[in-house]
Amino acid sequence: MSKDEIIYEATEEKARGSNFLRIGKYFLIVFVFTIQAFLAYIITDKNYASIFNFVNSFTKEEMVVYTMDELIVNPAGSQGQRYLVVQATIELSESNHIDLVNQHSQRIKHYMNASLSSRTVDQLLDFNERERLRVELKNIVNREIGEYSVRNLYYTKYVMQ
């Protein structure tokens, strides 16, 4: 046997061994993550009540509901033939934020009108689009009052004519 043949046989064995090590590493990583997920589930399941109370201790219990005025808009592309009537109620985290909403009510209404009237009739009738619109309206109020106070926004009236 020559020296070249011995080197070739040694690298061939090494290549097979490293493939086994690679598969073993992946198996070990998957195994460790599975054990971690299982342990996290067990710990959370046993201590769910205390974890829930701890997480909710950071939020204030005070919640204020504020009903906004009706908005009447013509949807995009309707040429005035159709209109939408929307009234929303917002949950605020603090009662003093009602004053902020009242101070900025004209700008809030303006941006809400712009957002509503930029959508077509089909978009306004689609349930998923209404949910995206609800989140957008919530963000408009938060942005205009300068606080992250709106916990939720509910449609109390949503009529397409």
Contacts in CASP RR format, 6 or more apart in sequence:
PFRMAT RR
TARGET T0000
AUTHOR 0000-0000-0000
METHOD contacts of the structure
MODEL  1
MSKDEIIYEATEEKARGSNFLRIGKYFLIVFVFTIQAFLAYIITDKNYAS
IFNFVNSFTKEEMVVYTMDELIVNPAGSQGQRYLVVQATIELSESNHIDL
VNQHSQRIKHYMNASLSSRTVDQLLDFNERERLRVELKNIVNREIGEYSV
RNLYYTKYVMQ
44 51 0 8 1.000
59 93 0 8 1.000
60 93 0 8 1.000
60 94 0 8 1.000
62 93 0 8 1.000
62 94 0 8 1.000
62 95 0 8 1.000
63 91 0 8 1.000
63 92 0 8 1.000
63 93 0 8 1.000
63 151 0 8 1.000
64 91 0 8 1.000
64 92 0 8 1.000
64 93 0 8 1.000
64 94 0 8 1.000
64 95 0 8 1.000
64 97 0 8 1.000
64 98 0 8 1.000
65 89 0 8 1.000
65 90 0 8 1.000
65 91 0 8 1.000
65 92 0 8 1.000
66 89 0 8 1.000
66 90 0 8 1.000
66 92 0 8 1.000
66 98 0 8 1.000
66 101 0 8 1.000
67 87 0 8 1.000
67 88 0 8 1.000
67 89 0 8 1.000
67 156 0 8 1.000
68 87 0 8 1.000
68 88 0 8 1.000
68 89 0 8 1.000
68 90 0 8 1.000
68 101 0 8 1.000
68 105 0 8 1.000
68 108 0 8 1.000
68 109 0 8 1.000
69 87 0 8 1.000
69 105 0 8 1.000
69 109 0 8 1.000
70 85 0 8 1.000
70 86 0 8 1.000
70 87 0 8 1.000
70 157 0 8 1.000
71 85 0 8 1.000
71 86 0 8 1.000
71 87 0 8 1.000
71 88 0 8 1.000
71 109 0 8 1.000
71 112 0 8 1.000
71 113 0 8 1.000
71 116 0 8 1.000
72 83 0 8 1.000
72 84 0 8 1.000
72 85 0 8 1.000
72 86 0 8 1.000
73 83 0 8 1.000
73 84 0 8 1.000
73 86 0 8 1.000
73 113 0 8 1.000
73 116 0 8 1.000
73 117 0 8 1.000
74 80 0 8 1.000
74 82 0 8 1.000
74 83 0 8 1.000
74 84 0 8 1.000
74 117 0 8 1.000
75 82 0 8 1.000
75 83 0 8 1.000
75 84 0 8 1.000
75 116 0 8 1.000
75 117 0 8 1.000
75 119 0 8 1.000
75 120 0 8 1.000
75 121 0 8 1.000
75 123 0 8 1.000
75 124 0 8 1.000
75 160 0 8 1.000
76 117 0 8 1.000
76 118 0 8 1.000
76 119 0 8 1.000
76 120 0 8 1.000
77 120 0 8 1.000
77 121 0 8 1.000
78 120 0 8 1.000
78 121 0 8 1.000
82 121 0 8 1.000
82 160 0 8 1.000
82 161 0 8 1.000
83 160 0 8 1.000
83 161 0 8 1.000
84 116 0 8 1.000
84 124 0 8 1.000
84 158 0 8 1.000
84 159 0 8 1.000
84 160 0 8 1.000
84 161 0 8 1.000
85 157 0 8 1.000
85 158 0 8 1.000
85 159 0 8 1.000
85 161 0 8 1.000
86 112 0 8 1.000
86 116 0 8 1.000
86 155 0 8 1.000
86 157 0 8 1.000
86 158 0 8 1.000
86 159 0 8 1.000
87 155 0 8 1.000
87 156 0 8 1.000
87 157 0 8 1.000
87 158 0 8 1.000
88 137 0 8 1.000
88 153 0 8 1.000
88 154 0 8 1.000
88 155 0 8 1.000
88 156 0 8 1.000
89 153 0 8 1.000
89 154 0 8 1.000
89 156 0 8 1.000
90 101 0 8 1.000
90 138 0 8 1.000
90 141 0 8 1.000
90 150 0 8 1.000
90 152 0 8 1.000
90 153 0 8 1.000
90 154 0 8 1.000
91 150 0 8 1.000
91 151 0 8 1.000
91 152 0 8 1.000
91 153 0 8 1.000
91 154 0 8 1.000
92 98 0 8 1.000
92 101 0 8 1.000
92 149 0 8 1.000
92 150 0 8 1.000
92 151 0 8 1.000
93 149 0 8 1.000
93 150 0 8 1.000
93 151 0 8 1.000
94 149 0 8 1.000
97 145 0 8 1.000
97 147 0 8 1.000
97 149 0 8 1.000
100 145 0 8 1.000
100 146 0 8 1.000
100 147 0 8 1.000
100 149 0 8 1.000
101 108 0 8 1.000
101 141 0 8 1.000
101 145 0 8 1.000
103 145 0 8 1.000
104 144 0 8 1.000
104 145 0 8 1.000
107 144 0 8 1.000
108 140 0 8 1.000
108 141 0 8 1.000
108 144 0 8 1.000
108 145 0 8 1.000
111 140 0 8 1.000
111 144 0 8 1.000
112 137 0 8 1.000
112 140 0 8 1.000
115 133 0 8 1.000
115 136 0 8 1.000
115 137 0 8 1.000
115 140 0 8 1.000
116 124 0 8 1.000
116 133 0 8 1.000
119 129 0 8 1.000
119 133 0 8 1.000
121 160 0 8 1.000
123 129 0 8 1.000
124 130 0 8 1.000
124 133 0 8 1.000
124 160 0 8 1.000
125 160 0 8 1.000
130 155 0 8 1.000
130 158 0 8 1.000
134 153 0 8 1.000
134 154 0 8 1.000
134 155 0 8 1.000
135 153 0 8 1.000
137 153 0 8 1.000
138 150 0 8 1.000
138 152 0 8 1.000
138 153 0 8 1.000
141 150 0 8 1.000
141 153 0 8 1.000
142 148 0 8 1.000
142 149 0 8 1.000
142 150 0 8 1.000
END
